[in-house]
C-alpha cells in the first residue's frame, strides 16, 4: 500500500486520497495485481538471471500492451536492485538529487519498495513510498527525486517511449525530506 507523506507530517494511505493530492502534478498511481504464481515465486529471489527477468516481463506484458496502445510505449526492462549489488550507492546517487526528465518516468514496482519525492507548484514537497503491485507515472518535466527505503531492494518494470528521455536534468531545488525522521500523523478521509 502506497504512503504519501507531506512536509507537514500528514500521511495518506488510500489510493484515492493519494491520487487527489498528486493530481496537481499529473502524477498517476495505480494498483496492478501480480497474479501469476510463477512470477510471484521468482520475485522472492534477491537476484534474477536475464532469463528469469524475461520470464517476469512476459508474464506482465498485458500491462505493457495497454501502455503501447494508449501511450505508444516502445520498450520495457526490469531493474533489480538489492544490497549486494556492487556500487549500489553510486548507481542510486544520480536519482537522489532533485531532477526532471524529458520523458515520463514510468515504473511498475513488483517487489520491494521505492520512494519518489515531488516538488509541487507552490514549492511544497512530498514523498510517496511505492510498494509491490503499484504503478506510477511521473510526467515529463516534473521535479522529483527517487531513493530506496532502508530495505534497499526493489524490482521494477520500467516503460519507455525512448530511453534517451530518462537522462536526469538536475535542478537546484533543495530536498527538505533528506535525512528527516518525523512522527507521522495519519490522515484519512
C-alpha positions in Angstrom: 0.0 0.0 0.0 1.4 3.4 -1.1 2.1 6.0 1.6 2.2 9.7 0.7 3.8 12.0 3.3 3.5 15.7 3.1 6.0 18.2 4.6 3.6 19.0 7.5 3.7 15.3 8.5 0.3 14.4 7.3 0.2 11.0 5.6 -2.3 9.5 3.1 -2.6 5.7 2.6 -5.8 5.4 0.5 -5.1 5.3 -3.2 -7.9 7.7 -3.9 -6.6 10.3 -1.5 -3.1 10.0 -2.8 -4.4 10.4 -6.3 -6.2 13.6 -5.3 -3.1 15.1 -3.7 -0.9 14.2 -6.7 -3.4 15.5 -9.3 -1.7 18.9 -9.1 1.4 17.2 -10.6 -0.5 15.0 -13.0 1.3 12.0 -11.4 -0.8 8.8 -11.7 -0.6 5.9 -9.3 -2.5 2.6 -9.9 -2.6 -0.8 -8.5 -1.8 -3.7 -10.9 -2.1 -7.1 -9.3 0.6 -9.8 -9.9 -1.5 -12.9 -10.4 0.9 -15.4 -12.0 2.2 -17.9 -9.3 5.5 -18.5 -11.2 6.1 -14.8 -11.3 5.4 -14.4 -7.6 7.8 -17.2 -6.8 10.6 -15.6 -8.9 10.1 -12.3 -7.1 11.0 -13.9 -3.8 14.6 -14.2 -5.1 17.1 -11.4 -4.4 18.7 -11.5 -7.8 17.4 -12.7 -11.2 19.1 -14.1 -14.2 18.4 -12.4 -17.6 16.2 -15.4 -18.5 14.3 -15.0 -15.2 13.9 -11.3 -15.8 12.4 -12.0 -19.3 10.0 -14.6 -17.8 8.8 -12.0 -15.3 8.4 -9.3 -18.1 6.5 -11.6 -20.4 4.1 -12.6 -17.6 3.3 -8.9 -17.0 3.1 -7.9 -20.7 -0.7 -7.4 -20.6 0.1 -4.1 -18.9 2.8 -3.3 -21.4 0.4 -3.9 -24.3 -2.1 -1.5 -22.7 0.6 1.2 -22.4 1.7 0.6 -26.0 -1.9 1.0 -27.3 -2.7 4.1 -25.1 0.6 6.0 -25.0 2.9 4.5 -27.6 5.4 3.0 -25.2 8.1 1.2 -27.2 10.1 -0.9 -24.7 10.4 -2.1 -21.2 13.0 -3.6 -18.9 13.3 -5.0 -15.4 15.6 -3.4 -12.9 16.6 -5.4 -9.9 18.4 -3.6 -7.0 19.5 -5.1 -3.7 22.2 -4.5 -1.1 24.6 -7.0 -2.7 24.9 -5.1 -6.0 28.4 -3.6 -6.3 28.4 0.2 -6.2 24.7 0.4 -5.4 25.1 3.8 -3.7 26.9 5.2 -6.7 24.1 3.9 -9.0 21.4 5.5 -6.9 23.1 8.8 -6.3 22.2 10.2 -9.6 18.5 9.9 -8.8 18.6 11.0 -5.2 19.0 14.7 -6.2 16.1 16.8 -7.4 15.8 16.5 -11.2 13.5 16.3 -14.2 13.3 14.2 -17.3 12.4 15.0 -20.9 10.1 11.9 -20.9 7.7 10.4 -18.5 9.2 8.2 -15.8 7.1 5.1 -15.6 7.7 2.3 -13.1 5.7 -0.7 -12.0 7.1 -1.8 -8.6 6.8 -5.6 -8.4 8.9 -6.3 -5.3 10.4 -4.2 -2.6 9.7 -0.5 -2.5 11.0 2.9 -3.6 10.4 6.5 -2.6 9.5 9.2 -5.1 9.8 12.8 -3.9 8.0 15.6 -5.6 8.0 19.4 -5.7 4.5 20.9 -6.0 3.8 24.1 -8.0 3.6 26.1 -4.7 7.1 24.8 -3.7 6.0 22.4 -1.1 7.3 18.9 -1.2 6.0 15.3 -0.5 7.4 11.8 -0.6 5.5 8.8 -1.9 6.5 5.3 -0.9 5.5 2.9 -3.8 5.1 -0.7 -2.9 4.6 -4.0 -4.8 1.9 -4.1 -7.5 1.8 -0.3 -7.7 2.4 1.5 -11.0 3.5 5.2 -11.1 3.8 7.6 -14.0 5.8 10.8 -13.2 5.1 13.1 -16.1 7.9 14.7 -18.2 9.5 17.8 -16.7 8.1 17.0 -13.2 10.6 18.0 -10.5 11.3 14.9 -8.4 13.8 12.5 -6.8 14.0 8.8 -6.0 15.6 6.7 -3.3 15.2 3.3 -1.8 13.8 2.6 1.6 16.0 1.2 4.4 15.4 -2.3 3.0 17.5 -1.2 -0.1 15.8 -3.5 -2.5 13.4 -3.1 -5.4 12.3 -4.9 -8.6 10.6 -2.5 -11.0 9.5 -2.7 -14.6 10.4 0.5 -16.4 8.4 1.5 -19.5 9.9 3.8 -22.2 8.8 5.7 -25.2 12.6 6.3 -25.6 15.4 5.6 -23.1 17.1 8.9 -24.0 14.3 10.8 -22.3 15.2 9.4 -18.9 18.5 11.2 -18.5 18.3 13.3 -15.3 18.5 17.1 -15.7 19.3 18.4 -12.2 17.6 21.4 -10.6 18.9 23.5 -7.8 16.0 22.6 -5.5 17.0 21.5 -2.0 15.2 18.4 -0.8 13.8 19.1 2.6 13.0 15.5 3.4 16.6 14.2 3.3 17.6 12.5 6.5 14.5 13.5 8.4 12.7 11.1 10.7 9.4 12.6 11.7 6.5 11.4 13.7 3.8 10.8 11.1 0.2 11.8 11.6 -2.3 9.5 9.9 -4.9 11.4 7.9 -7.9 9.5 6.4 -11.0 10.9 4.7 
